Amino acid sequence: MRRLRQLAERTPAARERYVDLLRALAITMVVLGHWGVTVIGYDRSGRPAGHSALGDLPWAWPLTWVAQVIPVFFLVGGYANAASLAARRGRGGTPTGWLVDRSARLARPTTALLVVLATGAAVATLRGADPTQVRTVAWFATIPLWFLVAYLVVVPLTPPMYALHRRFGLAVPVVLVALVALGDLGRLLGPAGLASGNYLFGWLAVHQLGFAWYDARSPAGPVSVEPRGLRRRRLPLSRRAGAALLGAGLAGLLLLTVVGPYPVVLLNVPGERLDNAAPPSLALLAAATAQLGLILLLREPAQRWLRRPRPWQAVIAVNAVVLTVFLWHLTAAVLLVGLLDALGVLPTPPVGTAAWYAWRVPWLLALAVVLAALVAVFGPIEARTRRPPDTAPAREAARRLRTALAVLGYAGLVTGLLLNSLVRKAAPEPLGLPAPALVAYLAGAGVLRLLRSGWGTRG
């Protein structure tokens, strides 16, 4: 508590505390959402198995308009990335140094998860466990890494995309939304492969709005400096702008889903004509617009509330381990299900029944206890991440080499996580994770760790 009080007291007055609150709330909603809709049963072989209840609860589909908070991650990520990049440059640092620095907070907690899962899977396999079952468990525990793949692509693109934002302003996300629309046409009319770019264009569009939010918080220059129209760089933060965005987003979402061809549900439901989130669709971007409007409407009262010591300390505490909470929350479910099954007391009420709804409360409480234990063990890996000092290579050749290695490091992380996500959950994998995925990821993490140690900054 003393440490939290010290951190709270040292918070700069100009800090946008609301961004930190949104990050913490979004993580909490994802965790509670995943846990809340999980249905546990037994497969044909008598082993515990889980799936989402959304397919059996169509009445809950409109709730995903609020519960689908991945756009909020990219919005606050854009703000945070722009703020930290600008601060780095203000200290005389380079974009490469910023990129290497940024990798620590993302890679260290993720590496811990993957190493623990692979080690546990190897032990289970050596003790005679079925490699296919081992893979199924590891696949379920690594579902959160789907989001991290997209974010690890967006982060190294921040320097050039922020430069585009400074030149073209809000015209950049408009163009990206148009590209998403083109991809959706491919999904609806063919060829479906045309939508592959939506994984990048959709999340980049939301990330760019985070840049505009950050620029709106920076000191204003002369009136003539700020372009008008779509080339404006500042996001309107007024309640009037929030109401307009909320209304426009909801209207677009209703037209696209109720009248148009998009599913009402914004999360994956097997059997629906398309998945609004994988890749991001126009319907998801309409929801993101409505969410941005709601965020702006609540901004001022939230900022006043966050001036109080205790709420702000709570936000600081969550954000110190926010990625750890996200990465381990499904592992907590795996551990709890395994424990209850081993004890012979695993409840498996049919979805939608009174017993299933009643089980939600003790289920969530038990999962919270397990996750708290995991965060106590692995949270310090994230919380103790320190920013290395700003150093620049003495020679141009060294600078270019560090830049190339930083990009290769991120490419290794993305490749490893993507390979793991693409390999089916029923594949026989003795390590739980595909060996090429582990090698690619650990190689990328190793390169970035080497760069963070200061390699290449001398001579």
C-alpha positions as a Markdown table, in Angstrom:
| # | Residue | x | y | z |
|---|---|---|---|---|
| 1 | Met | 0.0 | 0.0 | 0.0 |
| 2 | Arg | 2.8 | 2.4 | 0.8 |
| 3 | Arg | 4.3 | 1.8 | -2.7 |
| 4 | Leu | 0.9 | 2.5 | -4.3 |
| 5 | Arg | 0.5 | 5.7 | -2.3 |
| 6 | Gln | 4.0 | 6.8 | -3.4 |
| 7 | Leu | 3.2 | 6.1 | -7.1 |
| 8 | Ala | -0.1 | 7.9 | -6.8 |
| 9 | Glu | 1.5 | 10.9 | -5.2 |
| 10 | Arg | 4.1 | 11.1 | -8.0 |
| 11 | Thr | 1.5 | 11.0 | -10.8 |
| 12 | Pro | 1.9 | 14.1 | -13.0 |
| 13 | Ala | -1.0 | 16.4 | -12.9 |
| 14 | Ala | -1.3 | 16.3 | -16.7 |
| 15 | Arg | -1.6 | 12.5 | -16.9 |
| 16 | Glu | -4.8 | 11.2 | -18.6 |
| 17 | Arg | -5.8 | 8.9 | -15.7 |
| 18 | Tyr | -8.9 | 7.9 | -17.6 |
| 19 | Val | -6.8 | 6.0 | -20.1 |
| 20 | Asp | -5.5 | 3.8 | -17.3 |
| 21 | Leu | -9.0 | 3.3 | -15.9 |
| 22 | Leu | -10.3 | 2.2 | -19.3 |
| 23 | Arg | -7.4 | -0.3 | -19.7 |
| 24 | Ala | -8.2 | -1.8 | -16.3 |
| 25 | Leu | -11.9 | -2.0 | -16.9 |
| 26 | Ala | -11.5 | -3.5 | -20.3 |
| 27 | Ile | -9.3 | -6.3 | -18.9 |
| 28 | Thr | -11.8 | -6.9 | -16.1 |
| 29 | Met | -14.6 | -7.2 | -18.6 |
| 30 | Val | -12.7 | -9.6 | -20.9 |
| 31 | Val | -11.9 | -11.8 | -17.9 |
| 32 | Leu | -15.4 | -11.8 | -16.5 |
| 33 | Gly | -16.9 | -12.3 | -19.9 |
| 34 | His | -14.8 | -15.3 | -20.8 |
| 35 | Trp | -15.4 | -16.9 | -17.4 |
| 36 | Gly | -19.1 | -16.0 | -17.4 |
| 37 | Val | -20.0 | -17.5 | -20.8 |
| 38 | Thr | -18.0 | -20.7 | -20.3 |
| 39 | Val | -19.9 | -24.0 | -20.4 |
| 40 | Ile | -18.1 | -27.0 | -18.9 |
| 41 | Gly | -19.1 | -30.5 | -19.7 |
| 42 | Tyr | -17.6 | -33.9 | -20.6 |
| 43 | Asp | -16.6 | -35.1 | -24.1 |
| 44 | Arg | -17.2 | -38.6 | -25.4 |
| 45 | Ser | -14.0 | -39.8 | -23.8 |
| 46 | Gly | -15.2 | -38.6 | -20.4 |
| 47 | Arg | -12.7 | -35.7 | -20.2 |
| 48 | Pro | -13.7 | -32.2 | -19.2 |
| 49 | Ala | -14.4 | -29.9 | -22.1 |
| 50 | Gly | -15.5 | -26.3 | -22.5 |
| 51 | His | -17.2 | -24.0 | -25.0 |
| 52 | Ser | -18.9 | -20.7 | -25.2 |
| 53 | Ala | -22.6 | -20.4 | -24.1 |
| 54 | Leu | -23.3 | -17.6 | -26.7 |
| 55 | Gly | -24.5 | -20.1 | -29.3 |
| 56 | Asp | -27.3 | -21.1 | -26.9 |
| 57 | Leu | -28.1 | -17.7 | -25.6 |
| 58 | Pro | -29.1 | -15.5 | -28.6 |
| 59 | Trp | -30.9 | -13.1 | -26.2 |
| 60 | Ala | -27.4 | -12.1 | -25.0 |
| 61 | Trp | -26.0 | -11.2 | -28.4 |
| 62 | Pro | -26.8 | -7.4 | -28.1 |
| 63 | Leu | -24.8 | -7.4 | -24.8 |
| 64 | Thr | -21.7 | -8.1 | -26.9 |
| 65 | Trp | -22.0 | -4.5 | -28.2 |
| 66 | Val | -20.6 | -3.5 | -24.8 |
| 67 | Ala | -18.8 | -6.6 | -23.8 |
| 68 | Gln | -16.6 | -6.7 | -27.0 |
| 69 | Val | -13.9 | -4.4 | -25.6 |
| 70 | Ile | -10.9 | -5.2 | -27.8 |
| 71 | Pro | -11.4 | -1.9 | -29.6 |
| 72 | Val | -10.9 | -0.2 | -26.3 |
| 73 | Phe | -7.5 | -1.9 | -25.9 |
| 74 | Phe | -6.4 | -0.5 | -29.2 |
| 75 | Leu | -7.8 | 2.9 | -28.5 |
| 76 | Val | -5.9 | 3.3 | -25.2 |
| 77 | Gly | -3.0 | 1.5 | -26.8 |
| 78 | Gly | -2.8 | 4.2 | -29.4 |
| 79 | Tyr | -2.9 | 6.9 | -26.8 |
| 80 | Ala | -0.3 | 5.3 | -24.6 |
| 81 | Asn | 2.0 | 4.5 | -27.6 |
| 82 | Ala | 1.8 | 8.1 | -28.9 |
| 83 | Ala | 2.5 | 9.5 | -25.4 |
| 84 | Ser | 5.5 | 7.2 | -24.7 |
| 85 | Leu | 7.0 | 7.8 | -28.2 |
| 86 | Ala | 6.7 | 11.5 | -27.8 |
| 87 | Ala | 8.2 | 11.4 | -24.4 |
| 88 | Arg | 11.1 | 9.2 | -25.7 |
| 89 | Arg | 11.8 | 11.7 | -28.5 |
| 90 | Gly | 11.6 | 14.6 | -26.0 |
| 91 | Arg | 14.5 | 13.0 | -24.1 |
| 92 | Gly | 16.5 | 12.6 | -27.2 |
| 93 | Gly | 15.8 | 9.0 | -27.7 |
| 94 | Thr | 15.1 | 7.2 | -31.0 |
| 95 | Pro | 12.1 | 5.2 | -32.4 |
| 96 | Thr | 14.2 | 2.1 | -32.3 |
| 97 | Gly | 15.0 | 2.6 | -28.6 |
| 98 | Trp | 11.3 | 3.2 | -27.9 |
| 99 | Leu | 10.5 | 0.0 | -29.8 |
| 100 | Val | 13.0 | -2.1 | -27.9 |
| 101 | Asp | 11.8 | -0.5 | -24.6 |
| 102 | Arg | 8.2 | -1.3 | -25.4 |
| 103 | Ser | 8.9 | -4.9 | -26.0 |
| 104 | Ala | 9.8 | -5.6 | -22.3 |
| 105 | Arg | 6.4 | -5.0 | -20.9 |
| 106 | Leu | 4.8 | -7.2 | -23.6 |
| 107 | Ala | 7.3 | -10.0 | -24.0 |
| 108 | Arg | 8.4 | -10.8 | -20.5 |
| 109 | Pro | 4.9 | -11.8 | -19.1 |
| 110 | Thr | 4.1 | -13.7 | -22.3 |
| 111 | Thr | 7.4 | -15.6 | -22.2 |
| 112 | Ala | 6.7 | -16.6 | -18.7 |
| 113 | Leu | 3.3 | -18.0 | -19.7 |
| 114 | Leu | 4.7 | -19.9 | -22.7 |
| 115 | Val | 7.6 | -21.4 | -20.8 |
| 116 | Val | 5.4 | -22.6 | -17.9 |
| 117 | Leu | 2.9 | -24.1 | -20.3 |
| 118 | Ala | 5.5 | -25.9 | -22.4 |
| 119 | Thr | 7.3 | -27.2 | -19.2 |
| 120 | Gly | 4.0 | -28.4 | -17.7 |
| 121 | Ala | 3.1 | -30.0 | -21.0 |
| 122 | Ala | 6.4 | -31.8 | -21.3 |
| 123 | Val | 6.1 | -33.2 | -17.8 |
| 124 | Ala | 2.6 | -34.4 | -18.5 |
| 125 | Thr | 3.7 | -36.1 | -21.8 |
| 126 | Leu | 6.6 | -37.8 | -20.1 |
| 127 | Arg | 4.2 | -39.1 | -17.5 |
| 128 | Gly | 2.1 | -40.7 | -20.1 |
| 129 | Ala | -0.5 | -38.0 | -21.0 |
| 130 | Asp | -2.0 | -38.1 | -24.5 |
| 131 | Pro | -0.2 | -35.4 | -26.6 |
| 132 | Thr | -3.5 | -34.5 | -28.3 |
| 133 | Gln | -5.1 | -33.8 | -24.9 |
| 134 | Val | -2.0 | -31.9 | -23.8 |
| 135 | Arg | -2.4 | -29.7 | -26.9 |
| 136 | Thr | -6.1 | -29.1 | -26.2 |
| 137 | Val | -5.4 | -27.9 | -22.7 |
| 138 | Ala | -2.5 | -25.6 | -23.9 |
| 139 | Trp | -4.6 | -24.4 | -26.9 |
| 140 | Phe | -7.4 | -23.3 | -24.5 |
| 141 | Ala | -4.9 | -21.6 | -22.1 |
| 142 | Thr | -3.3 | -19.6 | -25.0 |
| 143 | Ile | -6.6 | -18.2 | -26.5 |
| 144 | Pro | -5.7 | -14.7 | -25.2 |
| 145 | Leu | -2.6 | -14.7 | -27.4 |
| 146 | Trp | -4.8 | -14.1 | -30.5 |
| 147 | Phe | -5.2 | -10.5 | -29.3 |
| 148 | Leu | -1.5 | -10.1 | -28.6 |
| 149 | Val | -0.6 | -11.2 | -32.1 |
| 150 | Ala | -2.5 | -8.2 | -33.5 |
| 151 | Tyr | -1.1 | -5.8 | -31.0 |
| 152 | Leu | 2.5 | -6.9 | -31.5 |
| 153 | Val | 2.0 | -6.0 | -35.2 |
| 154 | Val | 0.6 | -2.6 | -34.4 |
| 155 | Val | 3.3 | -1.6 | -31.9 |
| 156 | Pro | 6.3 | -1.6 | -34.4 |
| 157 | Leu | 4.1 | 0.3 | -36.9 |
| 158 | Thr | 3.5 | 3.1 | -34.4 |
| 159 | Pro | 6.4 | 5.4 | -35.5 |
| 160 | Pro | 5.5 | 5.5 | -39.2 |
| 161 | Met | 1.7 | 5.5 | -38.5 |
| 162 | Tyr | 2.1 | 8.4 | -36.0 |
| 163 | Ala | 4.0 | 10.3 | -38.6 |
| 164 | Leu | 1.1 | 9.7 | -41.1 |
| 165 | His | -1.3 | 10.9 | -38.4 |
| 166 | Arg | 0.7 | 14.1 | -37.9 |
| 167 | Arg | 0.5 | 14.8 | -41.6 |
| 168 | Phe | -3.0 | 13.6 | -42.6 |
| 169 | Gly | -4.8 | 13.4 | -39.3 |
| 170 | Leu | -8.2 | 11.7 | -39.2 |
| 171 | Ala | -8.1 | 11.0 | -42.9 |
| 172 | Val | -5.8 | 8.0 | -42.1 |
| 173 | Pro | -8.5 | 6.0 | -40.1 |
| 174 | Val | -11.1 | 6.9 | -42.7 |
| 175 | Val | -9.0 | 5.3 | -45.4 |
| 176 | Leu | -8.4 | 2.3 | -43.2 |
| 177 | Val | -12.2 | 1.9 | -42.6 |
| 178 | Ala | -12.7 | 2.0 | -46.3 |
| 179 | Leu | -10.2 | -0.8 | -46.7 |
| 180 | Val | -12.1 | -2.8 | -44.1 |
| 181 | Ala | -15.3 | -2.2 | -46.1 |
| 182 | Leu | -13.5 | -3.6 | -49.2 |
| 183 | Gly | -12.5 | -6.6 | -47.2 |
| 184 | Asp | -16.0 | -7.2 | -46.0 |
| 185 | Leu | -17.2 | -7.2 | -49.6 |
| 186 | Gly | -14.8 | -10.0 | -50.2 |
| 187 | Arg | -16.2 | -12.0 | -47.3 |
| 188 | Leu | -19.8 | -11.4 | -48.4 |
| 189 | Leu | -19.4 | -11.7 | -52.1 |
| 190 | Gly | -16.0 | -13.2 | -52.7 |
| 191 | Pro | -13.1 | -13.7 | -52.8 |
| 192 | Ala | -13.0 | -14.3 | -49.0 |
| 193 | Gly | -9.2 | -13.8 | -48.9 |
| 194 | Leu | -9.7 | -10.1 | -49.6 |
| 195 | Ala | -10.7 | -9.7 | -45.9 |
| 196 | Ser | -7.3 | -10.9 | -44.6 |
| 197 | Gly | -6.0 | -7.4 | -44.5 |
| 198 | Asn | -8.8 | -6.5 | -42.1 |
| 199 | Tyr | -6.8 | -8.0 | -39.2 |
| 200 | Leu | -4.4 | -5.1 | -39.7 |
| 201 | Phe | -6.6 | -2.3 | -41.2 |
| 202 | Gly | -9.4 | -2.6 | -38.6 |
| 203 | Trp | -7.2 | -2.5 | -35.5 |
| 204 | Leu | -4.9 | 0.2 | -37.0 |
| 205 | Ala | -8.0 | 2.4 | -37.6 |
| 206 | Val | -8.9 | 2.3 | -33.9 |
| 207 | His | -5.2 | 2.7 | -32.8 |
| 208 | Gln | -5.1 | 5.9 | -35.0 |
| 209 | Leu | -7.9 | 7.4 | -33.0 |
| 210 | Gly | -5.8 | 6.9 | -29.9 |
| 211 | Phe | -3.2 | 9.1 | -31.5 |
| 212 | Ala | -5.9 | 11.8 | -32.1 |
| 213 | Trp | -6.9 | 11.6 | -28.5 |
| 214 | Tyr | -3.3 | 12.1 | -27.4 |
| 215 | Asp | -2.9 | 15.1 | -29.7 |
| 216 | Ala | -6.1 | 16.6 | -28.3 |
| 217 | Arg | -4.4 | 16.5 | -24.8 |
| 218 | Ser | -1.2 | 18.2 | -26.0 |
| 219 | Pro | -0.8 | 22.0 | -25.8 |
| 220 | Ala | -2.5 | 23.7 | -28.7 |
| 221 | Gly | -0.5 | 25.7 | -31.1 |
| 222 | Pro | -1.6 | 28.6 | -33.4 |
| 223 | Val | -5.0 | 28.2 | -35.0 |
| 224 | Ser | -3.5 | 28.1 | -38.4 |
| 225 | Val | -1.3 | 25.1 | -37.5 |
| 226 | Glu | -4.2 | 22.8 | -36.9 |
| 227 | Pro | -5.7 | 21.5 | -40.3 |
| 228 | Arg | -9.4 | 21.4 | -40.7 |
| 229 | Gly | -11.8 | 18.7 | -41.9 |
| 230 | Leu | -10.5 | 15.1 | -42.1 |
| 231 | Arg | -6.9 | 16.3 | -41.8 |
| 232 | Arg | -7.4 | 17.6 | -38.3 |
| 233 | Arg | -5.2 | 15.8 | -35.8 |
| 234 | Arg | -7.1 | 16.4 | -32.6 |
| 235 | Leu | -10.0 | 14.2 | -31.4 |
| 236 | Pro | -13.0 | 16.4 | -30.2 |
| 237 | Leu | -13.3 | 15.6 | -26.5 |
| 238 | Ser | -16.5 | 17.5 | -25.7 |
| 239 | Arg | -19.7 | 15.8 | -24.5 |
| 240 | Arg | -21.4 | 17.0 | -27.6 |
| 241 | Ala | -18.9 | 15.1 | -29.7 |
| 242 | Gly | -19.4 | 12.1 | -27.5 |
| 243 | Ala | -23.1 | 12.1 | -28.0 |
| 244 | Ala | -22.7 | 12.4 | -31.7 |
| 245 | Leu | -20.3 | 9.5 | -31.9 |
| 246 | Leu | -22.5 | 7.4 | -29.7 |
| 247 | Gly | -25.5 | 8.1 | -31.8 |
| 248 | Ala | -23.7 | 7.6 | -35.1 |
| 249 | Gly | -22.1 | 4.3 | -33.9 |
| 250 | Leu | -25.4 | 2.8 | -32.6 |
| 251 | Ala | -27.2 | 3.9 | -35.8 |
| 252 | Gly | -24.6 | 2.3 | -38.0 |
| 253 | Leu | -24.5 | -0.9 | -35.9 |
| 254 | Leu | -28.3 | -1.3 | -36.1 |
| 255 | Leu | -28.3 | -0.7 | -39.9 |
| 256 | Leu | -25.4 | -3.2 | -40.4 |
| 257 | Thr | -26.7 | -6.0 | -38.1 |
| 258 | Val | -30.5 | -5.7 | -37.9 |
| 259 | Val | -31.1 | -4.5 | -41.5 |
| 260 | Gly | -27.8 | -5.5 | -43.1 |
| 261 | Pro | -25.9 | -8.8 | -43.5 |
| 262 | Tyr | -23.8 | -8.7 | -40.3 |
| 263 | Pro | -24.5 | -10.8 | -37.3 |
| 264 | Val | -25.8 | -9.0 | -34.2 |
| 265 | Val | -23.2 | -10.8 | -32.0 |
| 266 | Leu | -19.8 | -9.2 | -32.0 |
| 267 | Leu | -18.0 | -12.3 | -30.7 |
| 268 | Asn | -17.4 | -15.6 | -32.4 |
| 269 | Val | -20.5 | -17.9 | -32.6 |
| 270 | Pro | -20.2 | -21.1 | -34.7 |
| 271 | Gly | -22.7 | -21.2 | -37.5 |
| 272 | Glu | -23.0 | -17.5 | -38.0 |
| 273 | Arg | -22.5 | -16.2 | -41.5 |
| 274 | Leu | -19.3 | -14.3 | -40.5 |
| 275 | Asp | -17.3 | -13.4 | -37.5 |
| 276 | Asn | -17.4 | -9.7 | -36.7 |
| 277 | Ala | -14.1 | -9.8 | -34.7 |
| 278 | Ala | -11.9 | -12.2 | -36.7 |
| 279 | Pro | -11.2 | -10.2 | -38.8 |
| 280 | Pro | -12.7 | -6.9 | -37.6 |
| 281 | Ser | -15.7 | -5.9 | -39.7 |
| 282 | Leu | -17.6 | -2.7 | -40.3 |
| 283 | Ala | -20.1 | -3.7 | -37.6 |
| 284 | Leu | -17.3 | -4.0 | -35.1 |
| 285 | Leu | -15.9 | -0.6 | -36.1 |
| 286 | Ala | -19.4 | 0.9 | -35.7 |
| 287 | Ala | -19.5 | -0.5 | -32.2 |
| 288 | Ala | -16.0 | 1.0 | -31.6 |
| 289 | Thr | -17.4 | 4.4 | -32.6 |
| 290 | Ala | -20.3 | 4.0 | -30.2 |
| 291 | Gln | -17.9 | 3.0 | -27.4 |
| 292 | Leu | -15.7 | 6.0 | -28.1 |
| 293 | Gly | -18.7 | 8.2 | -27.8 |
| 294 | Leu | -19.7 | 6.7 | -24.5 |
| 295 | Ile | -16.1 | 7.0 | -23.3 |
| 296 | Leu | -16.1 | 10.7 | -24.1 |
| 297 | Leu | -19.5 | 11.2 | -22.4 |
| 298 | Leu | -18.1 | 9.7 | -19.2 |
| 299 | Arg | -14.7 | 11.2 | -19.3 |
| 300 | Glu | -15.2 | 14.3 | -17.1 |
| 301 | Pro | -16.9 | 12.6 | -14.2 |
| 302 | Ala | -14.4 | 9.7 | -14.4 |
| 303 | Gln | -11.5 | 12.2 | -14.3 |
| 304 | Arg | -12.9 | 13.9 | -11.2 |
| 305 | Trp | -13.4 | 10.5 | -9.5 |
| 306 | Leu | -9.8 | 9.5 | -10.3 |
| 307 | Arg | -8.5 | 12.5 | -8.5 |
| 308 | Arg | -9.4 | 10.7 | -5.3 |
| 309 | Pro | -6.5 | 8.7 | -3.8 |
| 310 | Arg | -8.1 | 5.3 | -3.3 |
| 311 | Pro | -9.7 | 4.9 | -6.8 |
| 312 | Trp | -6.4 | 6.0 | -8.4 |
| 313 | Gln | -4.3 | 3.6 | -6.3 |
| 314 | Ala | -6.6 | 0.8 | -7.3 |
| 315 | Val | -6.2 | 1.6 | -11.0 |
| 316 | Ile | -2.4 | 1.7 | -10.5 |
| 317 | Ala | -2.5 | -1.7 | -8.8 |
| 318 | Val | -4.4 | -3.3 | -11.6 |
| 319 | Asn | -2.4 | -1.7 | -14.4 |
| 320 | Ala | 0.9 | -2.9 | -12.8 |
| 321 | Val | -0.2 | -6.5 | -13.6 |
| 322 | Val | -2.8 | -6.0 | -16.2 |
| 323 | Leu | -1.2 | -8.1 | -18.9 |
| 324 | Thr | -0.5 | -10.9 | -16.4 |
| 325 | Val | -4.2 | -11.0 | -15.5 |
| 326 | Phe | -5.2 | -11.1 | -19.2 |
| 327 | Leu | -2.7 | -13.8 | -20.1 |
| 328 | Trp | -3.4 | -16.2 | -17.2 |
| 329 | His | -7.2 | -15.9 | -16.8 |
| 330 | Leu | -8.0 | -19.0 | -18.9 |
| 331 | Thr | -5.1 | -20.9 | -17.3 |
| 332 | Ala | -6.9 | -20.3 | -14.1 |
| 333 | Ala | -10.0 | -21.9 | -15.6 |
| 334 | Val | -8.0 | -24.9 | -16.7 |
| 335 | Leu | -6.6 | -25.4 | -13.3 |
| 336 | Leu | -9.9 | -25.0 | -11.5 |
| 337 | Val | -11.7 | -27.4 | -13.8 |
| 338 | Gly | -8.9 | -30.0 | -13.4 |
| 339 | Leu | -9.0 | -29.7 | -9.7 |
| 340 | Leu | -12.8 | -30.1 | -9.4 |
| 341 | Asp | -12.8 | -33.0 | -11.9 |
| 342 | Ala | -10.0 | -34.7 | -9.9 |
| 343 | Leu | -12.1 | -34.3 | -6.7 |
| 344 | Gly | -15.2 | -35.6 | -8.5 |
| 345 | Val | -17.2 | -32.4 | -7.8 |
| 346 | Leu | -17.2 | -30.6 | -11.1 |
| 347 | Pro | -20.7 | -29.2 | -11.8 |
| 348 | Thr | -21.9 | -29.5 | -15.4 |
| 349 | Pro | -25.4 | -28.1 | -15.5 |
| 350 | Pro | -26.9 | -27.6 | -19.0 |
| 351 | Val | -26.5 | -24.0 | -20.3 |
| 352 | Gly | -29.4 | -21.7 | -19.7 |
| 353 | Thr | -30.9 | -23.7 | -16.8 |
| 354 | Ala | -31.5 | -22.3 | -13.4 |
| 355 | Ala | -28.6 | -24.5 | -12.1 |
| 356 | Trp | -26.3 | -23.1 | -14.7 |
| 357 | Tyr | -27.1 | -19.5 | -13.8 |
| 358 | Ala | -26.8 | -20.2 | -10.1 |
| 359 | Trp | -23.4 | -21.8 | -10.6 |
| 360 | Arg | -22.1 | -18.5 | -12.2 |
| 361 | Val | -21.5 | -16.8 | -8.9 |
| 362 | Pro | -19.4 | -19.5 | -7.1 |
| 363 | Trp | -17.7 | -20.3 | -10.4 |
| 364 | Leu | -16.5 | -16.7 | -10.8 |
| 365 | Leu | -15.5 | -16.4 | -7.2 |
| 366 | Ala | -13.4 | -19.6 | -7.3 |
| 367 | Leu | -11.8 | -18.5 | -10.6 |
| 368 | Ala | -10.9 | -15.2 | -9.0 |
| 369 | Val | -9.1 | -17.0 | -6.2 |
| 370 | Val | -7.1 | -19.1 | -8.6 |
| 371 | Leu | -6.2 | -16.2 | -10.8 |
| 372 | Ala | -5.2 | -14.1 | -7.7 |
| 373 | Ala | -2.7 | -16.9 | -6.8 |
| 374 | Leu | -1.3 | -17.0 | -10.3 |
| 375 | Val | -0.9 | -13.2 | -10.4 |
| 376 | Ala | 0.8 | -13.3 | -7.0 |
| 377 | Val | 3.4 | -15.7 | -8.5 |
| 378 | Phe | 3.8 | -14.2 | -12.0 |
| 379 | Gly | 2.7 | -10.6 | -11.6 |
| 380 | Pro | 6.1 | -9.4 | -10.4 |
| 381 | Ile | 7.6 | -10.3 | -13.8 |
| 382 | Glu | 5.5 | -7.6 | -15.3 |
| 383 | Ala | 5.3 | -5.2 | -12.4 |
| 384 | Arg | 9.1 | -5.0 | -12.0 |
| 385 | Thr | 9.8 | -4.2 | -15.7 |
| 386 | Arg | 12.1 | -1.2 | -15.8 |
| 387 | Arg | 12.8 | 1.2 | -18.7 |
| 388 | Pro | 16.5 | 1.1 | -19.7 |
| 389 | Pro | 18.4 | 4.4 | -20.0 |
| 390 | Asp | 18.2 | 6.3 | -23.3 |
| 391 | Thr | 21.3 | 5.4 | -25.2 |
| 392 | Ala | 22.0 | 5.7 | -28.9 |
| 393 | Pro | 24.5 | 3.8 | -31.1 |
| 394 | Ala | 27.7 | 5.8 | -31.7 |
| 395 | Arg | 27.7 | 4.9 | -35.4 |
| 396 | Glu | 25.1 | 5.0 | -38.1 |
| 397 | Ala | 25.8 | 1.3 | -39.1 |
| 398 | Ala | 25.1 | 0.2 | -35.5 |
| 399 | Arg | 21.9 | 2.2 | -35.4 |
| 400 | Arg | 20.6 | 0.5 | -38.6 |
| 401 | Leu | 21.6 | -2.9 | -37.3 |
| 402 | Arg | 19.7 | -2.3 | -34.1 |
| 403 | Thr | 16.6 | -1.2 | -36.0 |
| 404 | Ala | 16.7 | -4.3 | -38.2 |
| 405 | Leu | 17.2 | -6.6 | -35.2 |
| 406 | Ala | 14.3 | -4.9 | -33.4 |
| 407 | Val | 12.0 | -5.5 | -36.3 |
| 408 | Leu | 13.2 | -9.1 | -36.6 |
| 409 | Gly | 12.6 | -9.6 | -32.9 |
| 410 | Tyr | 9.0 | -8.4 | -33.1 |
| 411 | Ala | 8.6 | -10.6 | -36.2 |
| 412 | Gly | 9.8 | -13.6 | -34.2 |
| 413 | Leu | 7.2 | -12.9 | -31.5 |
| 414 | Val | 4.4 | -12.5 | -34.0 |
| 415 | Thr | 5.4 | -15.6 | -36.0 |
| 416 | Gly | 5.6 | -17.7 | -32.9 |
| 417 | Leu | 2.2 | -16.7 | -31.5 |
| 418 | Leu | 0.6 | -16.8 | -34.9 |
| 419 | Leu | 1.8 | -20.4 | -35.5 |
| 420 | Asn | 0.5 | -21.5 | -32.2 |
| 421 | Ser | -2.9 | -20.0 | -32.9 |
| 422 | Leu | -3.2 | -21.6 | -36.4 |
| 423 | Val | -2.3 | -25.1 | -35.3 |
| 424 | Arg | -5.5 | -27.0 | -34.5 |
| 425 | Lys | -6.3 | -27.8 | -30.9 |
| 426 | Ala | -6.5 | -31.5 | -31.5 |
| 427 | Ala | -3.0 | -31.8 | -33.0 |
| 428 | Pro | -0.6 | -34.1 | -31.1 |
| 429 | Glu | 1.9 | -31.7 | -29.5 |
| 430 | Pro | 4.1 | -33.1 | -26.7 |
| 431 | Leu | 5.0 | -29.6 | -25.6 |
| 432 | Gly | 1.4 | -28.4 | -25.8 |
| 433 | Leu | 2.7 | -25.7 | -28.3 |
| 434 | Pro | 4.1 | -26.4 | -31.7 |
| 435 | Ala | 7.9 | -26.6 | -31.6 |
| 436 | Pro | 8.4 | -24.1 | -34.5 |
| 437 | Ala | 6.2 | -21.7 | -32.7 |
| 438 | Leu | 8.2 | -21.9 | -29.5 |
| 439 | Val | 11.5 | -21.6 | -31.4 |
| 440 | Ala | 10.3 | -18.5 | -33.3 |
| 441 | Tyr | 8.9 | -16.8 | -30.3 |
| 442 | Leu | 11.9 | -17.5 | -28.0 |
| 443 | Ala | 14.3 | -16.4 | -30.7 |
| 444 | Gly | 12.5 | -13.1 | -31.1 |
| 445 | Ala | 12.3 | -12.6 | -27.4 |
| 446 | Gly | 16.0 | -13.3 | -27.1 |
| 447 | Val | 16.9 | -10.8 | -29.7 |
| 448 | Leu | 14.9 | -8.1 | -28.0 |
| 449 | Arg | 16.3 | -9.0 | -24.6 |
| 450 | Leu | 19.8 | -8.6 | -26.1 |
| 451 | Leu | 19.0 | -5.2 | -27.4 |
| 452 | Arg | 17.5 | -4.1 | -24.1 |
| 453 | Ser | 20.7 | -5.0 | -22.4 |
| 454 | Gly | 22.4 | -2.3 | -24.4 |
| 455 | Trp | 24.1 | -4.4 | -27.1 |
| 456 | Gly | 25.1 | -2.3 | -30.1 |
| 457 | Thr | 25.0 | 1.1 | -28.3 |
| 458 | Arg | 28.8 | 1.3 | -28.2 |
| 459 | Gly | 31.1 | 2.0 | -31.0 |
